[in-house]
Amino acid sequence: MKENILGLLKYRLKPAMGCTEPIAIALAGAYAMKNSNKRDFDKIEKIELKASINIIKNAMGVMLPSVNEAGIDLALTLGVLSYENYDKKLEVLNDVDENMIKKAKEIIKADKVKVDLANTDKKLYIEVILTTDREKIKVIIEDKHTNITLIDVNGKIIHKKQIDNLKVDDNSNDVDNLNIVDILEFIDTVSINDLKIIEDTIDLNKRISNEGLNNVYGLEVGRNIINNIHKGYYHEDIQKVASYITAAGTDARMGGAKMPVMSNSGSGNQGIVATLPIVAVGEKLGLDNETIIRGVGLSHLVTIYIKMKFGVLSGLCGAVVAGIGASCGIVYIMDGKRENIEMAINNMIGNITGMICDGAKPGCALKVAQVASTAVDSALLSLAGQGVGPLDGIVTGDYVKTINNFNRLSQEASGILDDIILDSMLNK
């Protein structure tokens, strides 16, 4: 089980620069141009995108790294121009410069880029068709942000990958039975030397938080919390520290900072939320690095455990899932027991389950701040021996059943919710 869990962490924690939905669109564009024989930008006649509701919703309003602008058409075109970086996956736009931005805007202005909603029930679906003077290249990404399932060049399939009930795990059936007991045993017994991926996660996500605290991005949620502490409106307790450190990371990420984060299950914000509240609380309390690393590791594993059934994209906010993990990680570093961790799960799900995902955007930092704050509240409540009871809403006496109820909302109620959200976004 130890090797399976380590493999799971390495599989699910990936560096990503920029919001993963527009970056996945850019990646499909990069693969399309990479499979062109000419790779001549002046020969491009048309770039077409068909994408699922969740992709469109999450790619509309978020700033692109290094561009300081939002735009699905811009993300797609910059991806095509960044074809040499195709193998960098979610860091495909790392080397965007002013000349590339200028060229992309010229292509868009020439009315060569078209964006449509795909006719699909899939949550994550991206289809790019690149037409040049002599070629037509189709690239499809499905179910995961880097999962290329089709490359078709002039009607000839050069890559095809069958997707059948895709599971979001590493490569082991043993992970399907993962539970809190297994996670705790792993975190308690694994050598700290085996948790290098968690150290890297903390390092990357602290860096982007510091970027958001030191510079102006988005709504400046993190910076404003600090300013209000200085004005005496707030106290700098562990709850507010967790809020501003976590929110600042999302401020920078959603605001277009040219810095990677360590994502969890395809989401940079989930990676930030599953990491920084534990780091903030641990450092504020003066805890040692090993304890913090183990707490962050537990947080990410709980997040992955829930995300296996929650789905890669949803009408519910994925930061809530990571917030559940964060609350568990806070309980752990504050010497809580398994029963306290289970209470923290129920407390989180009994509190902010209804937070919707209305697209990726600078305002996500507000939600992230709230999730981090609630993670601290739920952890402290559970450490006092208090948990939301089995008669409260979707919460049950068994944390596993509570998680299952939460995931049912994500999967079964998400469709109509997504339709309404996207319609509202497109008809402002």
C-alpha positions in Angstrom: 0.0 0.0 0.0 2.9 2.4 0.8 4.2 2.3 -2.8 0.7 2.7 -4.2 0.0 5.8 -2.1 3.4 7.3 -3.1 2.6 6.6 -6.7 -0.8 8.2 -6.2 0.8 11.4 -4.8 3.2 11.6 -7.7 0.4 11.0 -10.2 -2.0 13.6 -8.8 0.4 16.4 -7.7 1.6 18.1 -10.8 3.2 21.6 -11.5 0.8 23.8 -13.5 1.1 27.4 -14.5 -2.1 29.3 -14.9 -5.6 28.0 -14.5 -5.8 24.4 -15.7 -8.8 24.8 -18.0 -7.4 27.5 -20.4 -4.0 25.8 -20.1 -5.5 22.5 -21.2 -7.1 24.3 -24.2 -3.6 25.7 -25.0 -2.1 22.2 -24.7 -4.6 20.9 -27.3 -3.7 23.7 -29.6 0.0 23.0 -29.1 -0.4 19.4 -30.0 -2.3 20.3 -33.1 0.4 22.6 -34.4 3.1 20.1 -33.4 1.5 17.6 -35.7 1.5 20.0 -38.7 4.1 19.3 -41.3 4.7 23.0 -42.0 4.3 24.7 -38.6 3.9 27.9 -40.5 1.8 30.4 -38.6 1.0 32.4 -41.7 -0.6 29.3 -43.3 -3.2 29.0 -40.6 -6.7 29.4 -42.0 -8.8 28.4 -39.0 -8.5 27.3 -35.4 -11.6 25.8 -34.0 -12.4 24.8 -30.4 -15.4 22.8 -29.2 -15.4 22.3 -25.4 -17.6 21.1 -22.6 -19.6 23.4 -20.4 -17.2 23.1 -17.5 -14.2 23.9 -19.7 -15.9 27.0 -21.2 -17.1 28.1 -17.7 -13.6 27.8 -16.2 -11.7 29.4 -19.1 -13.8 32.5 -19.7 -12.7 34.9 -17.0 -9.3 33.9 -15.7 -6.2 35.8 -16.5 -3.6 34.0 -18.6 -0.1 33.8 -17.2 2.2 36.6 -18.5 -0.6 38.1 -20.6 -2.7 39.9 -18.0 -5.7 39.3 -20.1 -8.5 36.7 -20.2 -9.8 34.9 -23.2 -10.5 31.4 -24.5 -9.6 32.4 -28.0 -6.3 33.9 -26.7 -5.5 30.8 -24.7 -6.1 28.6 -27.7 -4.1 30.7 -30.1 -1.2 31.1 -27.7 -1.2 27.3 -27.3 -0.8 26.9 -31.1 2.1 29.3 -31.1 3.7 27.5 -28.2 3.8 24.2 -29.9 7.5 23.6 -29.1 6.5 23.4 -25.4 3.8 20.7 -26.0 5.8 18.3 -23.8 5.6 20.7 -20.8 1.9 19.8 -20.4 0.3 22.2 -18.0 3.3 24.5 -18.2 2.9 24.9 -22.0 2.6 28.7 -21.9 5.8 29.1 -19.8 7.6 30.9 -22.6 5.0 33.3 -23.9 6.5 36.6 -24.9 5.2 39.9 -26.3 5.8 38.8 -29.9 3.7 35.7 -29.4 0.9 37.7 -27.8 1.0 40.2 -30.7 0.9 37.3 -33.3 -2.0 35.6 -31.4 -4.0 38.8 -31.5 -3.4 39.2 -35.2 -4.7 35.7 -35.8 -7.8 36.4 -33.7 -8.4 39.8 -35.3 -8.3 38.1 -38.7 -11.4 36.1 -37.6 -9.5 32.8 -37.8 -10.5 31.5 -34.3 -13.9 30.1 -33.4 -15.0 28.8 -30.0 -18.2 26.7 -29.6 -19.8 24.6 -27.0 -19.3 20.8 -27.6 -22.3 18.5 -27.8 -21.2 16.2 -25.0 -22.1 15.1 -21.5 -18.5 14.9 -20.4 -17.4 17.3 -17.8 -13.9 17.7 -19.4 -13.9 17.7 -23.2 -11.7 19.7 -25.5 -11.6 19.4 -29.3 -9.3 21.5 -31.4 -9.3 21.5 -35.2 -6.4 23.4 -36.8 -6.8 24.0 -40.5 -3.9 25.2 -42.7 -3.7 25.7 -46.4 -3.1 21.9 -46.9 -3.9 20.3 -43.6 -6.7 19.6 -41.1 -5.5 18.4 -37.7 -7.9 17.3 -34.9 -6.8 16.9 -31.2 -9.1 15.8 -28.4 -8.5 15.9 -24.7 -10.9 14.1 -22.4 -11.6 13.4 -18.7 -8.2 14.7 -17.5 -6.5 17.9 -18.4 -3.5 16.3 -20.1 -5.2 13.2 -21.5 -4.9 13.3 -25.3 -7.3 10.7 -26.6 -7.1 11.5 -30.3 -4.8 13.0 -32.9 -6.1 13.0 -36.5 -4.1 14.4 -39.3 -6.0 14.8 -42.6 -8.3 11.9 -41.7 -5.5 9.6 -40.6 -5.5 8.7 -36.9 -2.0 8.8 -35.6 -2.9 8.5 -31.9 -6.0 7.1 -30.3 -6.6 6.2 -26.6 -9.7 4.4 -25.5 -11.5 5.9 -22.5 -13.7 3.6 -20.6 -15.0 4.5 -17.2 -11.8 6.4 -16.4 -10.8 6.2 -12.8 -8.9 9.0 -11.2 -6.2 7.0 -9.4 -2.6 6.2 -10.0 -2.3 2.8 -11.5 -3.4 0.5 -8.7 -6.6 -1.2 -7.8 -5.6 -1.1 -4.2 -6.1 2.7 -4.2 -9.8 2.2 -4.8 -10.2 1.0 -1.2 -8.2 3.9 0.3 -9.6 5.2 3.5 -8.7 7.5 6.4 -7.2 4.6 8.4 -4.8 3.8 5.5 -4.0 7.4 5.0 -3.2 8.0 8.6 -1.1 4.8 8.9 0.9 5.9 5.8 1.4 9.5 7.0 2.5 8.3 10.5 4.9 5.6 9.2 6.3 6.8 5.9 9.9 8.1 5.9 10.1 11.8 5.6 12.6 11.3 2.8 9.8 9.7 0.8 7.7 12.8 1.0 9.9 15.0 -1.3 6.8 15.6 -3.5 5.1 17.2 -0.5 8.1 19.4 0.2 8.1 20.5 -3.4 4.4 21.2 -3.1 4.9 23.4 -0.1 7.8 25.3 -1.7 5.9 26.0 -5.0 2.7 27.0 -3.3 4.4 29.2 -0.7 6.2 31.0 -3.5 3.0 32.0 -5.4 1.4 33.0 -2.1 4.4 35.3 -1.4 4.0 36.7 -5.0 0.3 37.5 -4.2 1.2 39.1 -0.9 4.0 41.3 -2.4 2.4 42.4 -5.7 -1.0 43.5 -7.1 -3.1 40.7 -8.6 -6.9 40.3 -9.0 -8.9 41.5 -6.0 -5.9 41.5 -3.7 -7.9 39.4 -1.2 -4.8 38.3 0.7 -3.3 41.8 0.8 -6.6 43.3 2.0 -6.9 40.9 4.9 -3.4 41.9 6.0 -4.3 45.6 5.6 -7.4 45.1 7.7 -5.3 43.4 10.4 -3.0 46.5 10.4 -6.1 48.7 10.8 -7.2 46.7 13.8 -10.3 45.3 12.1 -9.0 41.7 12.5 -6.7 39.9 14.8 -3.8 38.0 13.3 -4.9 34.6 14.6 -4.4 31.3 12.9 -7.7 31.6 11.1 -6.8 35.0 9.5 -3.3 33.9 8.7 -4.6 30.8 7.0 -7.1 32.9 5.0 -4.6 35.6 3.8 -1.8 33.2 2.9 -4.1 30.9 1.0 -6.1 33.7 -0.7 -2.9 35.4 -1.8 -1.8 32.3 -3.7 -5.1 32.3 -5.6 -4.9 36.1 -6.2 -1.6 35.6 -8.0 -2.7 32.4 -9.8 -6.0 33.8 -11.0 -4.4 37.2 -11.7 -2.0 35.9 -14.3 1.3 35.4 -12.4 3.9 33.7 -14.4 4.6 31.2 -11.7 3.7 27.5 -11.3 1.8 26.0 -8.5 1.5 22.3 -7.5 -1.9 21.3 -8.5 -4.0 18.5 -7.0 -6.1 16.4 -9.3 -5.9 18.9 -12.1 -6.6 22.0 -10.1 -4.1 24.6 -9.0 -6.5 26.1 -6.5 -7.1 22.7 -5.0 -3.4 22.3 -4.7 -3.1 25.7 -3.0 -6.0 25.1 -0.6 -4.8 21.6 0.3 -1.4 23.0 1.2 -1.3 26.5 2.5 -3.8 26.5 5.5 -1.8 23.7 7.1 1.5 25.6 6.5 0.0 28.8 7.8 -1.3 27.2 11.0 1.8 25.2 11.5 4.2 28.1 11.1 2.1 30.4 13.3 2.1 27.8 16.1 5.9 27.2 15.7 5.6 23.6 14.7 8.5 21.7 13.2 8.9 21.2 9.4 8.4 17.4 9.5 5.0 17.8 11.3 3.9 20.3 8.7 5.0 18.2 5.8 3.1 15.2 7.2 0.0 17.3 7.8 0.2 18.6 4.2 0.6 15.1 2.9 -2.5 13.9 4.8 -4.4 16.9 3.4 -3.5 16.1 -0.2 -4.4 12.4 0.3 -7.8 13.2 1.8 -8.4 15.6 -1.1 -7.5 12.9 -3.6 -9.6 10.4 -1.8 -12.7 12.6 -2.1 -11.9 13.7 -5.7 -11.8 10.1 -6.9 -15.6 10.2 -6.9 -16.3 14.0 -6.8 -15.1 14.3 -10.4 -12.5 16.4 -12.1 -14.9 19.2 -12.8 -18.3 20.1 -11.2 -20.9 22.6 -10.6 -19.7 22.7 -7.0 -16.5 24.5 -6.0 -13.6 22.1 -5.9 -11.8 24.3 -3.3 -14.3 22.9 -0.8 -12.9 19.4 -1.4 -9.4 20.6 -0.8 -10.7 22.5 2.2 -11.9 19.3 3.7 -8.4 17.9 3.2 -6.9 21.0 4.8 -9.1 20.8 7.8 -8.0 17.2 8.3 -4.4 18.3 8.0 -4.8 21.0 10.6 -6.3 18.5 13.0 -3.3 16.2 12.4 -0.6 18.8 13.1 -2.5 19.8 16.3 -2.3 16.3 17.6 -5.8 15.3 16.8 -6.9 11.6 16.5 -8.7 9.7 13.8 -12.1 10.5 15.3 -11.3 14.2 15.3 -10.4 14.0 11.6 -13.6 12.2 10.8 -15.5 14.9 12.7 -13.7 17.6 10.7 -14.9 16.0 7.5 -18.5 16.1 8.7 -18.1 19.7 9.9 -16.8 20.9 6.6 -19.4 19.0 4.5 -22.1 20.2 7.0 -21.0 23.8 6.4 -19.9 24.9 2.9 -21.1 22.1 0.6 -23.3 24.5 -1.3 -20.5 26.7 -2.6 -20.9 26.8 -6.4 -18.3 26.9 -9.1 -19.2 29.8 -11.4 -16.0 29.7 -13.4 -12.3 30.4 -12.8 -11.7 34.1 -12.2 -9.9 36.5 -9.8 -13.0 36.3 -7.5 -12.0 32.7 -6.7 -9.7 34.1 -4.1 -12.7 35.2 -2.0 -14.0 31.6 -2.0 -10.5 30.3 -1.2 -10.2 32.7 1.8 -13.6 31.5 3.1 -12.7 27.8 2.6 -9.4 28.2 4.5 -11.1 30.0 7.3 -13.8 27.3 7.6 -11.1 24.6 7.5 -9.6 26.1 10.7 -13.0 26.5 12.3 -14.0 22.9 11.5 -10.7 21.6 12.8 -10.9 23.4 16.1 -14.4 22.4 16.6 -13.5 18.7 16.0 -10.6 19.0 18.4 -13.1 20.1 21.0 -14.9 16.9 20.4 -17.8 18.5 18.5 -19.0 17.3 15.1 -22.1 17.9 13.0 -24.5 15.2 13.9 -26.2 12.5 11.8 -29.5 14.3 11.8 -28.1 17.3 10.0 -28.8 17.4 6.3 -26.5 15.3 4.2 -24.2 14.5 7.1 -24.4 11.0 8.5 -22.9 9.2 11.4 -20.3 7.6 9.0 -17.9 10.0 7.4 -17.7 7.7 4.3 -21.4 8.0 3.7 -21.2 11.7 4.3 -18.6 12.0 1.6 -20.7 9.8 -0.7 -23.6 12.1 -0.3 -21.4 15.1 -1.0 -20.1 13.4 -4.2 -23.6 12.5 -5.3 -24.4 16.2 -5.3 -21.4 16.9 -7.4 -22.2 14.2 -9.9 -26.0 14.0 -10.1 -27.0 17.6 -9.4 -24.2 19.3 -11.3 -25.6 19.1 -14.8 -28.5 21.5 -14.4 -26.4 23.7 -12.2 -23.7 24.0 -14.8 -26.3 24.9 -17.5 -27.8 27.7 -15.4 -24.3 29.1 -14.4 -23.0 29.1 -18.0 -26.3 30.7 -19.3 -25.9 33.4 -16.7 -22.3 34.0 -17.6 -23.0 34.2 -21.3 -26.0 36.5 -21.0 -24.8 39.2 -18.7 
